[in-house]
Every structure is written in structure tokens, then in C-alpha cells.
């Protein structure tokens, strides 16, 4: 309800809006919005996920499209609310997509969830033998509070809600856990590490979240007034 609450605080009837979810995967956000009484449609590059999602939803709510068609979609959308959860970091030119959404007269709100330049980046550099969750795969970008502020300004949006959260401390725990288990220097090292560190994870992560240096952020952006 983070998105819906942010829009409602602006005095907008959220149930009268259509939400377009770009990068919809198998449609879980589309489904969740439907449960809350909000009409939503999704766009996804994976044909398999679209087929699975539409079967799960019981209706053709998801559309398959190539990743290179996202710019045209951003230009053509008629939905006033757009969500992009875990999408911008995969795009070749995310700034252009955001600018196209900013110029689209139909779009009023955009929700983005992106990975951040956070302590996890350094944890992954310090433990090269452990699989990198944050910088692995097809992530072409990570962001910071400063770069996101620039992106908002450049694309014609302003921030109306933000939720900083991360898994940096869980990543640190995992990196040390895997390394200790691999090295096998002491038979009880892994168990002692678990006993000492697991109860601390939430408290330590909260500090990073509050300082806005966590590994993820979710923003609701609204179109700036002319």
C-alpha cells in the first residue's frame, strides 16, 4: 500500500486510477493491486512469465514486449500511474525512459525501486569468491540519493514519498558465513558467527536505512507543476 497511500495523501482517488507496471514479471504486483481494487496492467519481456502470469490472473492482463520497446511504451502510455520495480537498473538508457515518462501528458505518478551504491558494493568487492547479489547479473546501474535527485529533476518529477530499506547487513552476514564455511579453519566458527550476528541484523540495517545508504530504495514521484 506504499504507492496507494502516497497518492491518496495527494488527494487523488487511487481506485479511479489505472496502474501500468513495466517489468511486471509474472504479474504479482498487478495481482496485488487487483486485490486492493485497483485496475492494473503489466508489460514484461519474458514470454514465459507473461503466459504464466496471465494464467494465474485468469485474464490477459500482461503483455509481452521487447526491452527495446520500453521507450516507445513510455511515450505512448495512457495510464496515469506507472510502476517500475527493479527495472531501471537493467535498461541501457534509464534516463531517457524517465524523461519520456516526464513528457507524457498522461503520466502523473511513477514508482521506482532501484539498487543503490551502498555498503553491499564494498562487501562484494571484499569477498570476490562469494556470489555478488547486488552487482551481479544484468545490473547496468546503481544509484545514490544524489543521482536519484538529479534524475527526478532532469525528467520533470519530484519526490512525494520514499522508503529506504536494504539487506546490506544480511549481505555482510552471508559473505562472512560462506567464507568461514569454505575455509573450515575452526569447526565451530560458523555456528559462533550465527549466534553472535543474527540477532543484530535488523538493528544494524536500520542505521543504514535511516542514513539513506541502504542497498535499495522505493520512491513515488509525481509530475512537477509547470
DRENTOR-877017 format. One line per field, with one value per residue (C-alpha): x, y, z; residue in one letter; residue number from 1. Coordinates in nm, 2 decimals. Example, Ala and Ser with C-alpha at 12.3 -4.5 7.8 and 13.67 -1.06 7.14 Angstrom:
<drentors>
xx: (1.23:1.37)
yy: (-0.45:-0.11)
zz: (0.78:0.71)
tidren: (a:s)
doke: (1:2)
</drentors>
This chain:
<drentors>
xx: (0.00:0.30:0.22:-0.16:-0.10:0.13:-0.12:-0.41:-0.21:-0.21:-0.59:-0.62:-0.88:-0.64:-0.92:-1.01:-0.66:-0.51:-0.16:0.08:0.35:0.66:0.88:0.58:0.74:0.46:0.22:0.24:0.21:-0.07:-0.24:-0.19:-0.32:-0.63:-0.69:-0.69:-0.95:-0.71:-0.71:-0.36:-0.19:0.16:0.43:0.71:0.99:0.97:0.71:0.71:0.64:0.36:0.20:0.23:0.11:-0.20:-0.29:-0.25:-0.45:-0.72:-0.72:-0.48:-0.36:0.01:0.16:0.49:0.72:1.09:1.31:1.39:1.02:1.01:1.10:0.81:0.58:0.69:0.60:0.26:0.12:-0.22:-0.21:-0.17:0.03:0.34:0.54:0.89:1.01:1.37:1.36:1.57:1.90:1.85:1.79:2.06:1.93:1.71:1.74:1.57:1.29:1.23:1.24:0.98:0.75:0.80:0.70:0.40:0.10:-0.10:0.15:0.11:0.30:0.59:0.70:1.06:1.25:1.63:1.95:2.19:2.56:2.57:2.80:2.70:2.91:3.22:3.12:3.10:3.44:3.60:3.46:3.52:3.46:3.10:2.83:2.75:2.38:2.39:2.63:2.58:2.36:2.25:2.25:2.39:2.34:2.33:2.21:2.26:2.03:2.22:2.19:1.82:1.76:1.93:1.72:1.40:1.50:1.61:1.29:1.03:0.93:0.95:0.96:0.64:0.72:1.04:1.11:1.47:1.55:1.82:1.98:2.34:2.39:2.23:2.48:2.77:2.65:2.62:2.96:3.14:2.93:3.02:3.38:3.41:3.24:3.47:3.79:3.70:3.95:3.75:3.47:3.25:3.33:3.01:2.79:2.95:2.91:2.54:2.49:2.67:2.55:2.20:2.03:2.20:2.09:1.77:1.92:2.24:2.04:1.81:2.11:2.19:1.83:1.79:2.11:1.98:2.28:2.09:2.10:1.75:1.50:1.14:1.03:0.69:0.75:0.48:0.49:0.62:0.38:0.47)
yy: (0.00:0.23:0.36:0.39:0.58:0.83:0.90:0.93:1.18:1.40:1.39:1.15:0.87:0.58:0.34:0.57:0.53:0.27:0.15:0.03:-0.20:-0.21:-0.51:-0.69:-1.04:-1.29:-1.02:-1.03:-0.66:-0.65:-0.92:-0.74:-0.42:-0.60:-0.74:-0.38:-0.28:-0.10:-0.18:-0.26:-0.40:-0.52:-0.53:-0.79:-0.90:-1.27:-1.46:-1.75:-1.52:-1.34:-1.68:-1.79:-1.46:-1.44:-1.80:-1.71:-1.39:-1.56:-1.28:-1.13:-0.85:-0.89:-0.80:-0.93:-0.68:-0.65:-0.44:-0.21:-0.12:0.03:0.37:0.37:0.24:0.53:0.77:0.61:0.51:0.64:0.52:0.80:0.58:0.38:0.14:0.01:-0.23:-0.35:-0.22:0.09:-0.08:-0.32:-0.06:0.07:0.43:0.47:0.85:0.86:0.64:0.87:1.17:1.02:0.95:1.30:1.44:1.20:1.42:1.12:1.01:1.18:0.94:0.70:0.44:0.32:0.06:0.06:-0.07:0.17:0.24:0.11:-0.08:-0.40:-0.29:-0.29:-0.62:-0.78:-0.63:-0.76:-1.12:-1.19:-1.57:-1.52:-1.47:-1.10:-1.04:-0.67:-0.61:-0.95:-1.04:-0.77:-0.47:-0.18:0.09:0.15:0.48:0.72:0.97:1.24:1.07:1.00:1.36:1.46:1.21:1.34:1.70:1.60:1.41:1.66:1.47:1.55:1.31:1.27:0.95:0.75:0.42:0.34:-0.03:-0.28:-0.61:-0.48:-0.64:-0.96:-0.95:-0.90:-1.19:-1.41:-1.32:-1.40:-1.71:-1.85:-1.76:-1.92:-2.24:-2.25:-2.20:-2.46:-2.30:-2.39:-2.64:-2.41:-2.08:-2.08:-2.16:-1.89:-1.64:-1.72:-1.70:-1.36:-1.18:-1.29:-1.11:-0.78:-0.77:-0.57:-0.31:-0.26:-0.24:0.03:0.26:0.23:0.28:0.59:0.74:0.67:0.45:0.12:-0.12:-0.04:0.25:0.28:0.62:0.76:1.05:1.30:1.52:1.87:2.15:2.36)
zz: (0.00:0.00:-0.35:-0.29:0.04:-0.12:-0.40:-0.15:0.05:-0.26:-0.26:-0.56:-0.57:-0.61:-0.71:-1.01:-1.15:-1.39:-1.30:-1.57:-1.43:-1.66:-1.59:-1.45:-1.42:-1.36:-1.25:-0.88:-0.84:-1.09:-0.89:-0.55:-0.69:-0.82:-0.47:-0.34:-0.60:-0.84:-1.21:-1.32:-1.64:-1.69:-1.95:-1.95:-2.18:-2.08:-2.28:-2.03:-1.74:-1.93:-2.01:-1.65:-1.51:-1.74:-1.64:-1.28:-1.32:-1.52:-1.77:-2.03:-1.80:-1.91:-2.25:-2.38:-2.53:-2.62:-2.39:-2.68:-2.70:-2.35:-2.47:-2.71:-2.44:-2.21:-2.48:-2.56:-2.21:-2.12:-1.76:-1.50:-1.26:-1.37:-1.16:-1.24:-0.97:-1.03:-1.39:-1.44:-1.34:-1.64:-1.91:-2.15:-2.11:-1.80:-1.81:-2.15:-2.03:-1.73:-1.95:-2.19:-1.89:-1.78:-2.12:-2.14:-2.05:-1.93:-1.66:-1.32:-1.08:-1.12:-0.86:-0.89:-0.69:-0.76:-0.62:-0.45:-0.42:-0.06:0.17:-0.01:-0.31:-0.08:0.08:-0.26:-0.36:-0.03:-0.08:-0.45:-0.41:-0.29:-0.55:-0.58:-0.52:-0.58:-0.87:-1.04:-1.33:-1.57:-1.34:-1.55:-1.30:-0.92:-0.78:-0.49:-0.32:-0.52:-0.86:-0.80:-0.71:-1.04:-1.23:-1.08:-1.18:-1.53:-1.60:-1.46:-1.14:-0.77:-0.48:-0.28:-0.08:-0.01:0.16:0.22:0.31:0.24:0.30:0.34:0.69:0.57:0.28:0.52:0.73:0.42:0.29:0.62:0.67:0.33:0.37:0.71:0.59:0.29:0.49:0.75:0.99:1.30:1.33:1.54:1.36:1.15:1.45:1.67:1.39:1.35:1.73:1.76:1.45:1.36:1.65:1.53:1.17:1.19:1.43:1.22:0.90:1.04:1.09:0.71:0.62:0.83:0.68:0.33:0.23:0.22:-0.08:-0.21:-0.22:-0.33:-0.45:-0.55:-0.79:-0.91:-1.21:-1.13:-1.19:-1.49)
tidren: (x:x:x:x:x:x:x:x:x:x:x:x:x:x:x:x:x:x:x:x:x:x:x:x:x:x:x:x:x:x:x:x:x:x:x:x:x:x:x:x:x:x:x:x:x:x:x:x:x:x:x:x:x:x:x:x:x:x:x:x:x:x:x:x:x:x:x:x:x:x:x:x:x:x:x:x:x:x:x:x:x:x:x:x:x:x:x:x:x:x:x:x:x:x:x:x:x:x:x:x:x:x:x:x:x:x:x:x:x:x:x:x:x:x:x:x:x:x:x:x:x:x:x:x:x:x:x:x:x:x:x:x:x:x:x:x:x:x:x:x:x:x:x:x:x:x:x:x:x:x:x:x:x:x:x:x:x:x:x:x:x:x:x:x:x:x:x:x:x:x:x:x:x:x:x:x:x:x:x:x:x:x:x:x:x:x:x:x:x:x:x:x:x:x:x:x:x:x:x:x:x:x:x:x:x:x:x:x:x:x:x:x:x:x:x:x:x:x:x:x:x:x:x:x:x:x)
doke: (1:2:3:4:5:6:7:8:9:10:11:12:13:14:15:16:17:18:19:20:21:22:23:24:25:26:27:28:29:30:31:32:33:34:35:36:37:38:39:40:41:42:43:44:45:46:47:48:49:50:51:52:53:54:55:56:57:58:59:60:61:62:63:64:65:66:67:68:69:70:71:72:73:74:75:76:77:78:79:80:81:82:83:84:85:86:87:88:89:90:91:92:93:94:95:96:97:98:99:100:101:102:103:104:105:106:107:108:109:110:111:112:113:114:115:116:117:118:119:120:121:122:123:124:125:126:127:128:129:130:131:132:133:134:135:136:137:138:139:140:141:142:143:144:145:146:147:148:149:150:151:152:153:154:155:156:157:158:159:160:161:162:163:164:165:166:167:168:169:170:171:172:173:174:175:176:177:178:179:180:181:182:183:184:185:186:187:188:189:190:191:192:193:194:195:196:197:198:199:200:201:202:203:204:205:206:207:208:209:210:211:212:213:214:215:216:217:218:219:220:221:222:223:224:225:226)
</drentors>
